Each structure stands twice: as C-alpha cells, then as structure tokens.
Amino acid sequence: MAELMGLRGIRVETPEGVGPAWAEALAADRPVVLDMVTDPNVPPLPPHITMKQARTFAHALFTGEPNTANVLVNTAREMVGALMPGGAKG
C-alpha cells in the first residue's frame, strides 16, 4: 500500500487479492486508487455487487465491449470460483 497526495494506493497482482483490495478501498477514509494487474477479460468487480451495479455492468458490456463473450465466461468463472470452498482455479 502506498500513499501520495492524500490518496491511498493498493496494487493487486493475484485474483485472491481482488476481494480484500475492494473491501479495503470501500472502507477507506480517503480516495483510493486500485491498481489491478489482472486478466483484461475479467473485470475487477467488488466482492458484494448489487443488482443495480450488475445491470450497469451488463449494459456497459453489451454496448461497447468487443470481447463480450470472453468477458462473460471469465467473469462467471471468477464468480463461481469465489463461491466454491477454497476458491476454484480457472
């Protein structure tokens, strides 16, 4: 974790770090920059996404993402993995 100009910076380099990084960012007392080195076809979704956020994500995906099928498959894989005991590896 780094701090610069009052911002908190969090770098994530593994899929297992995405959830904790989102939790830390959402609980922070200042603006946070998340630097996530992840698969470009798997968006770094917050761990507890709301239905409104899911609808907005889907709308954005279907109106401008050239690799929609890849993104959907990889996002589903990550979500199922998060629900499995011990996390499933894709």
N, C-alpha and C positions, 0 to 999 in steps of 0.2 A: 504494500500500500504506500502511496506517495501523496504528498500534499504540496500544492503550488497555488499561489494566489487565492488561498482560502478554499480551493476545490479539493475534494478527495479523489484520488485516482486508484482504481482497482483493475489489475490485469489478471485475466483468466486464460490459462493455456490448456485446460483439460475440461472435458464435458462435466466431470464431477464438481468442478468449481463454479459452474454457472448458477446453480440454485443458491448456494451460500453468498455469492457475489451480489445477486439481486437482493437477497434479504438484507445484506449489509448496506447496500445502496439505498434501499427504501426506508431503512431505519436511521439513516444518517441525519445529522443536524445541519448539513450544508449540501450544496450541489455536488454531485458525484459524476465523474467520467468513468464509464466502463469500457475497458479495452479488452475485447474478447477475441482471441485467436481461435476461431472455430471453423467448422465446415461452412462455406458460404451458402450452402443449400439447407442449412438448419438454422433458422433464426434463433437468437438467444432470448427466448420467451421467459417472462418472470415465472417463478415456481407456482404461483396461485393465480392463474389468469382468469379474469372474469368473462362472462358471456359477451359483454359489450366489447371487451378487448379482442376476444376471439372473432367476433363479427367484423370488427375494423381490420384485423389482420387478414381475414379471408378476403374482404373487399379489396384491400391493397394488393394482395397476392394475385387476384384474378384480373385486376385492371392494369397491371404493369410489370409483372414478373415473367420473363421469358422462359424460365425453367420451373414453371408451376408444378408439374408432376414430380420432379425431383425434390422440390422443397416439401411438398405434401408427404411424400414417402418418408423422407428423412425426419421430418418433424414428428410424424406418427411413431416412427421407430424410437425416437428420443422420449416421447411421452409414455409409450408402453414400457420402455426401459426404466423410466423413473418410477413406475408403479410396481415393477417386479421386485421381489425381495433381493437385496444385494445389487440391484440395477443390472439390466441386461446389456450386454455389449453387442453393438451392431457390427 
